[in-house]
Amino acid sequence: NAGVTQTPKFRVLKTGQSMTLLCAQDMNHEYMYWYRQDPGMGLRLIHYSVGEGTTAKGEVPDGYNVSRLKKQNFLLGLESAAPSQTSVYFCASRGLGQRRYNEQFFGPGTRLTVL
Amino acid sequence: KNEVEQSPQNLTAQEGEFITINCSYSVGISALHWLQQHPGGGIVSLFMLSSGKKKHGRLIATINIQEKHSSLHITASHPRDSAVYICAASGRDDKIIFGKGTRLHILP
């Protein structure tokens, strides 16, 4: 099993450009999350999904959109990138009904720079 | 005030020392998590606990629900333990709130 994968690993954008980050998990998890990690700050929740076709806002949703058309994929979109969105983005997933049902499994991260 | 506070922010110790990292939280929780982030950036879950104590190898995690406090201990620390350790609290909803992390550096 690959676990949680993220594409791409690195990206440099110019202000105003758009892009989509892809998160995929092969553990049949219901819950998926997008976080951003900035220096001196803890991981902050951008958006999350509790199942296929559902999404919800987290702590810092502005400037981002998400979609969960398939259970295994969770996409994070930046419509018009801004320098403030320079960050490392982590995707995570967790399942239900497992022995450690509340454990989150993290992807390797995407380092995004907006110039 | 952050809902999850960790101390210390940075910790340097000699190999073999007993390490303690503390976490206090102000929210009602269903579980408390300890995560490890390696210098390469990957994040792995170490423990999830809602009461008492858990042990895995040289790592021990404890939680006191009444005092809203948790500790992560590392016995016989080793340079490979050098990482950022993150405390996180999951509430009754579907979200997790993270602390800012403790950067641990073990000197050989």
HADDOCK unambig.tbl for C-alpha pairs under 7 A between the chains (distance, minus, plus):
assign (segid A and resid 40 and name CA) (segid B and resid 100 and name CA) 6.64 0.50 0.50
assign (segid A and resid 41 and name CA) (segid B and resid 100 and name CA) 5.19 0.50 0.50
assign (segid A and resid 42 and name CA) (segid B and resid 98 and name CA) 5.56 0.50 0.50
assign (segid A and resid 42 and name CA) (segid B and resid 99 and name CA) 5.32 0.50 0.50
assign (segid A and resid 42 and name CA) (segid B and resid 100 and name CA) 3.96 0.50 0.50
assign (segid A and resid 42 and name CA) (segid B and resid 101 and name CA) 6.74 0.50 0.50
assign (segid A and resid 43 and name CA) (segid B and resid 98 and name CA) 5.84 0.50 0.50
assign (segid A and resid 103 and name CA) (segid B and resid 45 and name CA) 6.91 0.50 0.50
assign (segid A and resid 103 and name CA) (segid B and resid 48 and name CA) 6.65 0.50 0.50
assign (segid A and resid 104 and name CA) (segid B and resid 45 and name CA) 6.97 0.50 0.50
assign (segid A and resid 105 and name CA) (segid B and resid 44 and name CA) 6.99 0.50 0.50
assign (segid A and resid 106 and name CA) (segid B and resid 43 and name CA) 6.04 0.50 0.50
assign (segid A and resid 106 and name CA) (segid B and resid 44 and name CA) 6.77 0.50 0.50
assign (segid A and resid 108 and name CA) (segid B and resid 42 and name CA) 5.20 0.50 0.50
